[in-house]
Amino acid sequence: MKIETGYMPFKGFKTFYRVVGEKTDRAPLVLLHGGPGSTHNYFEVLDPLAELTHRQIVSYDQIGCGESYVEGHPELWTLGTWMEELSCLLNYLHITDFHLLGQSWGGMLAIAYAIEKKPQGLRSLILSSTLPQSQLWGKEQHRLITFMSEEDQKAIAEAERTGNFQSPAYLEANDHYVARHEFVIGPDTPECMSRKKRFGNEAYLVAWGPNEYNPTGTLKDFNYTDRLCEISCPTLVVSGTNDLCTPYIAKTMYDRIPNAKWELFYGARHMVFTEQTDKYLKMMTAWLKTE
């Protein structure tokens, strides 16, 4: 399978991109990773879609992480920066018609891009384990925390009260939270998930906050709930029953987006496509054949 990588100049830095598959007359699938500050790595489990759907699969490391690593520039870590980067990449790769899949923070970016830019060539949206509103997300994460042990709840509450997110008790509690709702690296973990990567810690802290349940950064007021009705393209909402994207958050999007479909994966956490890859590939193949 053909894989092409390269760099796009952006704001005096560079954005790494990865294109899988041969160019065809079918609209590429563009992937937006989570974080902010994660990388494209985990999307490599979706490489088979290039052959299954006869189209190119495009991913990239958003500025601030991975092969596009930048630090010491807190002014960059805004929704506006990442929206501009996406527009520039589409132009740089001469992509006019495309499907857009965003996971977690990447889904936030996809929602904002679809509503603010209204791109003519957007064939469909796939909103995977994502959110329309930061404060709703924080509220739902705190609800999930109430199902944890009393010890873990106290450790998290104390960290939030003091602002000390480095105490051993808090770090252990947060690890338990991650294991319940995000992911755990184990013997069956895909290599692209366990591979060493350069995480954009500054981008995450400045844009989002100290953890998943405290959105205090530049994205703290992100809220497109009441504008989801402006999304005009077919939209697929995807989530897991044990996901950070709770069924309530997923339904908030499903209820408000016209022409939306919702796929709920039983037992899956936040990285649905890495936990139930075969099922996810089948779902995406069927979706892309009809849109």
Solvent accessible surface area in square Angstrom, and as a share of the most:
residue,aa,sasa,rsa
1,M,115,0.51
2,K,102,0.43
3,I,83,0.42
4,E,80,0.36
5,T,77,0.44
6,G,15,0.15
7,Y,87,0.33
8,M,4,0.02
9,P,99,0.62
10,F,7,0.03
11,K,95,0.40
12,G,83,0.79
13,F,66,0.27
14,K,103,0.44
15,T,0,0.00
16,F,21,0.09
17,Y,19,0.07
18,R,21,0.08
19,V,10,0.06
20,V,2,0.01
21,G,8,0.08
22,E,108,0.48
23,K,158,0.67
24,T,59,0.34
25,D,137,0.71
26,R,106,0.39
27,A,5,0.04
28,P,21,0.13
29,L,0,0.00
30,V,0,0.00
31,L,2,0.01
32,L,0,0.00
33,H,1,0.00
34,G,3,0.03
35,G,18,0.18
36,P,0,0.00
37,G,4,0.03
38,S,12,0.08
39,T,2,0.01
40,H,12,0.05
41,N,13,0.07
42,Y,11,0.04
43,F,3,0.01
44,E,33,0.15
45,V,21,0.12
46,L,0,0.00
47,D,17,0.09
48,P,53,0.33
49,L,0,0.00
50,A,6,0.05
51,E,109,0.49
52,L,83,0.41
53,T,1,0.00
54,H,106,0.48
55,R,10,0.04
56,Q,30,0.14
57,I,3,0.02
58,V,1,0.01
59,S,4,0.02
60,Y,1,0.01
61,D,1,0.01
62,Q,2,0.01
63,I,2,0.01
64,G,1,0.01
65,C,1,0.00
66,G,12,0.12
67,E,92,0.41
68,S,2,0.01
69,Y,59,0.22
70,V,12,0.07
71,E,103,0.46
72,G,54,0.52
73,H,65,0.29
74,P,72,0.45
75,E,116,0.52
76,L,15,0.08
77,W,0,0.00
78,T,47,0.27
79,L,35,0.17
80,G,46,0.44
81,T,10,0.06
82,W,2,0.01
83,M,17,0.07
84,E,75,0.34
85,E,0,0.00
86,L,0,0.00
87,S,28,0.18
88,C,44,0.26
89,L,1,0.00
90,L,8,0.04
91,N,107,0.55
92,Y,96,0.36
93,L,37,0.19
94,H,148,0.66
95,I,21,0.11
96,T,108,0.63
97,D,58,0.30
98,F,5,0.02
99,H,1,0.00
100,L,0,0.00
101,L,0,0.00
102,G,0,0.00
103,Q,2,0.01
104,S,10,0.07
105,W,5,0.02
106,G,0,0.00
107,G,0,0.00
108,M,2,0.01
109,L,0,0.00
110,A,0,0.00
111,I,0,0.00
112,A,0,0.00
113,Y,11,0.04
114,A,8,0.06
115,I,0,0.00
116,E,80,0.36
117,K,102,0.43
118,K,112,0.48
119,P,30,0.19
120,Q,184,0.82
121,G,10,0.10
122,L,21,0.10
123,R,101,0.37
124,S,0,0.00
125,L,0,0.00
126,I,0,0.00
127,L,0,0.00
128,S,0,0.00
129,S,0,0.00
130,T,0,0.00
131,L,4,0.02
132,P,0,0.00
133,Q,40,0.18
134,S,0,0.00
135,Q,91,0.41
136,L,23,0.11
137,W,1,0.00
138,G,5,0.05
139,K,149,0.63
140,E,12,0.05
141,Q,0,0.00
142,H,66,0.29
143,R,102,0.37
144,L,18,0.09
145,I,11,0.05
146,T,82,0.48
147,F,127,0.53
148,M,10,0.05
149,S,58,0.38
150,E,117,0.53
151,E,137,0.61
152,D,14,0.07
153,Q,57,0.25
154,K,127,0.54
155,A,13,0.10
156,I,3,0.02
157,A,57,0.45
158,E,83,0.37
159,A,3,0.02
160,E,57,0.26
161,R,178,0.65
162,T,70,0.41
163,G,50,0.48
164,N,72,0.37
165,F,38,0.16
166,Q,137,0.61
167,S,33,0.21
168,P,116,0.73
169,A,57,0.44
170,Y,6,0.02
171,L,79,0.39
172,E,100,0.45
173,A,0,0.00
174,N,31,0.16
175,D,92,0.48
176,H,78,0.35
177,Y,1,0.00
178,V,37,0.21
179,A,38,0.30
180,R,105,0.38
181,H,18,0.08
182,E,24,0.11
183,F,63,0.26
184,V,82,0.47
185,I,93,0.47
186,G,33,0.31
187,P,143,0.90
188,D,137,0.71
189,T,30,0.17
190,P,36,0.22
191,E,109,0.49
192,C,10,0.06
193,M,29,0.13
194,S,55,0.36
195,R,84,0.31
196,K,192,0.82
197,K,90,0.38
198,R,142,0.52
199,F,67,0.28
200,G,1,0.01
201,N,104,0.54
202,E,48,0.21
203,A,2,0.01
204,Y,33,0.12
205,L,107,0.53
206,V,44,0.26
207,A,0,0.00
208,W,8,0.03
209,G,1,0.01
210,P,45,0.28
211,N,6,0.03
212,E,29,0.13
213,Y,2,0.01
214,N,27,0.14
215,P,12,0.07
216,T,87,0.50
217,G,12,0.11
218,T,70,0.41
219,L,4,0.02
220,K,88,0.37
221,D,110,0.57
222,F,13,0.05
223,N,83,0.42
224,Y,22,0.08
225,T,14,0.08
226,D,127,0.66
227,R,87,0.32
228,L,0,0.00
229,C,84,0.50
230,E,63,0.28
231,I,3,0.01
232,S,106,0.69
233,C,14,0.08
234,P,29,0.18
235,T,0,0.00
236,L,1,0.01
237,V,0,0.00
238,V,0,0.00
239,S,0,0.00
240,G,0,0.00
241,T,45,0.26
242,N,67,0.34
243,D,2,0.01
244,L,0,0.00
245,C,0,0.00
246,T,1,0.01
247,P,54,0.34
248,Y,136,0.52
249,I,0,0.00
250,A,0,0.00
251,K,97,0.41
252,T,11,0.06
253,M,0,0.00
254,Y,83,0.32
255,D,81,0.42
256,R,106,0.39
257,I,7,0.03
258,P,64,0.40
259,N,107,0.55
260,A,24,0.19
261,K,104,0.44
262,W,62,0.22
263,E,47,0.21
264,L,74,0.37
265,F,1,0.00
266,Y,185,0.70
267,G,34,0.33
268,A,0,0.00
269,R,57,0.21
270,H,6,0.03
271,M,22,0.10
272,V,1,0.01
273,F,1,0.00
274,T,16,0.09
275,E,63,0.28
276,Q,48,0.21
277,T,32,0.19
278,D,103,0.53
279,K,97,0.41
280,Y,0,0.00
281,L,18,0.09
282,K,150,0.64
283,M,24,0.11
284,M,0,0.00
285,T,19,0.11
286,A,60,0.46
287,W,22,0.08
288,L,3,0.01
289,K,140,0.59
290,T,106,0.62
291,E,68,0.30
